[in-house]
Amino acid sequence: MDRTSAAIVDYVVASQQAKLGPDASQAVRRTLVDCLACAVGGLDSRPAGVARALAAAASSDPGATAFGLARP
C-alpha cells in the first residue's frame, strides 16, 4: 500500500462514526453504495472498455489497479 492510501485508511479508521451523526452516516453509506452500483452497472459499457484498454496499456512504478481489470 502506498503512503497516500495508508494515510486515507488511517484517517478513516481513526474517525468515529458517532462524530458524523446519523444523517451524515446514512449519506455516506448511500453515496458509497451508489458509486459502487454505478461502477458495476457501467462496467460493460463502451467508454469503460476504452478506459480499461488504455489503463491496461499504461505502466508506472509504483503500479495501480483499475476496476474491472484482472490483477497481475
Disulfide bonds with the S-S distance in Angstrom:
none
